[in-house]
Structures are given as C-alpha cells and as structure tokens.
Amino acid sequence: MSVPLPSDTAGLGLRRVLLDDLLEAPAGTFDFLECAPDNWIGVGGRYGEALQTLSSRHPLTCHGLSLSLGGVSPLDDTFLARTRRFLDQHDVALYSEHLSYCSDDGHLYDLMPIPFTDEAVHHVAARIRQAQDALGRRIAVENVSYYAAPYQAMSEIDFVTAILDEADCDLLLDVNNIYVNAINHGYDARTFLARMPSARIASYHVAGHYDEADDLKVDTHGAPVKDDVWSLLSMAYATHGVRPTLLERDFNFPPMAELAAEARRIRELQSAHAGAAARTTHG
C-alpha cells in the first residue's frame, strides 16, 4: 500500500533525457519524482531498469496524459487496468489527470478545453468516478491552461469546483496555469486561487511559461519559474496549506544544478509557511 507523501516535499519530473542526472543526483536533491504512466507502461530495457531503480529509491507520483476525462468516447478499460497495475507495482502515492480531453475518434496529441456547462460537469464527474472505481483509488484532476474557451455558461472557477464536488475527487492545483489563464482571460489570479477548495488540494504544480505578449502567456514548461508565479505559490501555501509540490520542466532542460535550485526554493517556501502556521497555532 502506497504511503502518502509528506506535505513539505518538492519533486521533479521523471523525463528520459534526465535519467542519468536523476540516477546520479546526490541524496536530498529532490523528495519525489513524477512520471506520465502513459509513457512508461510496458517499457523495458535500459529505460525500464532505470525507472525501477528510481522508483525503489524515491516515492513516485503519476500524472496521466491520455485518459481524456472530458472526451465523449468511452474510457479505455484496458488502459485503465494497465495503469492500475503500474500504480500498484510502483506504490504510487498520487495519480492525477488533466481536466480536459485529448481524443475524438483518435488521439489529438493535445489537451483540449471542456465547455463550462452543467452538462459537462455531470459528464466529466461521472467519468472521474468511473476512473476512480477502475483504478481502485482517489485521483486528482488538474486545472488546465487554455487559450480558447469553446463555451462558457459558468465561470472557470465554478466549473472546476462543481466537478470536484460531484465527482468527489481531489485537486492537483497548477499555480502556473492559474497565472497564465488569469492573464490570457482577464481575471484576477489571487481571487481565483483564494476560491479553490483547500480540503480538495492534494498537491501543487509549478512551472515556467513563455511571455508572448503582455496579455498572452504560453504554458510551455520550458523555462524557469517566473517571480510572479513564485509569489502565487507562496500565497497558495499561506491560503490553503503546504502540499507536495512538483517543479514541471518538459524541454529546454538546464543543468541539474538549476533544477535543484528551484526545488530548494520550493522547500524554502514550504518551510517558511509551515513555520508560520506552527507559530500561529502555538502563539
């Protein structure tokens, strides 16, 4: 049975290009690793051995890419069964997926936004419950970045919270996505963050983005985390509490020392807010 991650932990993404660096990293460089099971199920050889070695040394979380919770095609029962075996094999403490869809008579190779409607809430919540039953565990869904909204009968915040309530699932709160969406769609990031349901938050993601223009940010995961996003993460800890936090980096990888420095910054923020909470409790 997997053991929940301690709240004050910082993780890195398990990417194939980083395998050697992750294997050779000194103890304490990071607390856990996150991988996309879609990219690792059934992988053998050198990569499979490296995965097994790393998951024996470090707690592993998983963030899915292809479940397509917002799609209309039936959930893939075979894939869900294979995912469950992978999660059990590696004692995965947290499995999450995107609040989006990625298939329509075939894989779209992108995360597409879901219309913000009551009908979509009921549809997605039912699919999340089905996925939780198949996987034998609660899952967390991630608030996603989006650039075009297909239809909005309700606000994004009301849409997300309605799904969490109806599905009775957890939330993977992506702080960078809040920042990017707030700029691109003209709302206040701090107000949005404050309305997130604290009790549902299982973990956080933080990442870098690309500044296309003052009013257009692109969620690339290919750059260092911006100061405004660090500030928003600090607010998240202050408002909702410290949770395990993953530094996402998917390409344009810097030396491991730079990723380790960002992981340390996460830990420093966690320590500061955990200490403040303890002083408030005992003061």
Secondary structure, DSSP 4 states (H G I P E B T S, - for coil): -PPPPPSS-EEEE--GGGHHHHHHPPTTS-SEEEE-GGGTTT--HHHHHHHHHHHHHS-EEEE-SS--TT-SSPP-HHHHHHHHHHHHHTT-S-EEEESSEEESSSEEEEEEPPPBSHHHHHHHHHHHHHHHHHHTS--EEE----SS-S-BSS-HHHHHHHHHHHHT-EEEEEHHHHHHHHHHHT--HHHHHHTS-GGGEEEEEEE--EEEETTEEE--S-SPPPHHHHHHHHHHHHHH----EEEE--SS---HHHHHHHHHHHHHHHHHHHHHHHHHHH-
